[in-house]
């Protein structure tokens, strides 16, 4: 799978680290989806916007590699919504056990539940933008 092995702690720490990754991915994709939707509603040239903000603090793998999906509202498979949803559920369960509040992850969990219920579970997880766009009146 990966080329780098990083020992993060005792038995089970790797599972929690994977959960942390899924929480961060959820937040990144949601933030990109919200920014793209704002730009769409404002009528901006989003390719230029992504280029402008991508070289600064907003730059991320998700912005670079998934913003085009969100701009065009097409979500070819990268990592399935339903698989991310499963992993995010593990993260949320771990957080509950530890008494940690993850409001953004919980919100993305709700968005993904809706996407799966509507038949979008096999699209790329960047399809979170589909929900943000729809809630903003953009089909």
PEPE-V47098 format. One record per residue. N is the residue number from 1. OMEGA is omega in whole degrees, 0 to 359 (999 if undefined). NEAR is the number of other C-alpha atoms within 8 Angstrom. Layout:
n=N omega=OMEGA near=NEAR
n=N omega=OMEGA near=NEAR
This chain:
n=1 omega=181 near=2
n=2 omega=179 near=4
n=3 omega=181 near=4
n=4 omega=176 near=4
n=5 omega=180 near=5
n=6 omega=177 near=4
n=7 omega=186 near=5
n=8 omega=179 near=7
n=9 omega=183 near=7
n=10 omega=178 near=5
n=11 omega=181 near=5
n=12 omega=181 near=7
n=13 omega=178 near=9
n=14 omega=178 near=10
n=15 omega=179 near=7
n=16 omega=177 near=10
n=17 omega=176 near=9
n=18 omega=178 near=8
n=19 omega=177 near=12
n=20 omega=177 near=9
n=21 omega=182 near=8
n=22 omega=176 near=12
n=23 omega=181 near=11
n=24 omega=177 near=8
n=25 omega=180 near=9
n=26 omega=180 near=11
n=27 omega=180 near=11
n=28 omega=181 near=11
n=29 omega=178 near=14
n=30 omega=180 near=11
n=31 omega=178 near=8
n=32 omega=179 near=11
n=33 omega=180 near=15
n=34 omega=179 near=10
n=35 omega=179 near=8
n=36 omega=180 near=12
n=37 omega=176 near=13
n=38 omega=178 near=8
n=39 omega=177 near=12
n=40 omega=181 near=10
n=41 omega=180 near=8
n=42 omega=179 near=6
n=43 omega=182 near=6
n=44 omega=172 near=8
n=45 omega=189 near=7
n=46 omega=174 near=10
n=47 omega=178 near=7
n=48 omega=178 near=7
n=49 omega=180 near=10
n=50 omega=178 near=11
n=51 omega=183 near=8
n=52 omega=184 near=8
n=53 omega=183 near=10
n=54 omega=180 near=12
n=55 omega=180 near=8
n=56 omega=184 near=7
n=57 omega=180 near=6
n=58 omega=182 near=8
n=59 omega=179 near=10
n=60 omega=175 near=8
n=61 omega=181 near=7
n=62 omega=178 near=11
n=63 omega=183 near=14
n=64 omega=190 near=10
n=65 omega=182 near=7
n=66 omega=180 near=10
n=67 omega=179 near=13
n=68 omega=176 near=8
n=69 omega=184 near=12
n=70 omega=178 near=15
n=71 omega=184 near=10
n=72 omega=181 near=6
n=73 omega=175 near=9
n=74 omega=190 near=7
n=75 omega=178 near=11
n=76 omega=189 near=7
n=77 omega=169 near=8
n=78 omega=174 near=7
n=79 omega=188 near=9
n=80 omega=175 near=12
n=81 omega=185 near=17
n=82 omega=177 near=10
n=83 omega=176 near=8
n=84 omega=179 near=11
n=85 omega=177 near=11
n=86 omega=180 near=8
n=87 omega=179 near=10
n=88 omega=176 near=13
n=89 omega=177 near=9
n=90 omega=179 near=9
n=91 omega=180 near=13
n=92 omega=177 near=11
n=93 omega=178 near=8
n=94 omega=179 near=9
n=95 omega=178 near=11
n=96 omega=179 near=9
n=97 omega=183 near=7
n=98 omega=181 near=6
n=99 omega=181 near=6
n=100 omega=179 near=7
n=101 omega=179 near=6
n=102 omega=186 near=8
n=103 omega=180 near=6
n=104 omega=179 near=8
n=105 omega=178 near=12
n=106 omega=178 near=9
n=107 omega=178 near=8
n=108 omega=176 near=12
n=109 omega=178 near=11
n=110 omega=178 near=8
n=111 omega=181 near=10
n=112 omega=176 near=13
n=113 omega=178 near=9
n=114 omega=179 near=8
n=115 omega=180 near=14
n=116 omega=180 near=11
n=117 omega=181 near=8
n=118 omega=175 near=6
n=119 omega=181 near=7
n=120 omega=184 near=10
n=121 omega=180 near=11
n=122 omega=174 near=9
n=123 omega=176 near=13
n=124 omega=182 near=12
n=125 omega=175 near=12
n=126 omega=176 near=12
n=127 omega=170 near=16
n=128 omega=179 near=14
n=129 omega=178 near=14
n=130 omega=181 near=10
n=131 omega=180 near=10
n=132 omega=178 near=11
n=133 omega=182 near=12
n=134 omega=179 near=9
n=135 omega=181 near=7
n=136 omega=177 near=7
n=137 omega=177 near=6
n=138 omega=181 near=7
n=139 omega=999 near=5
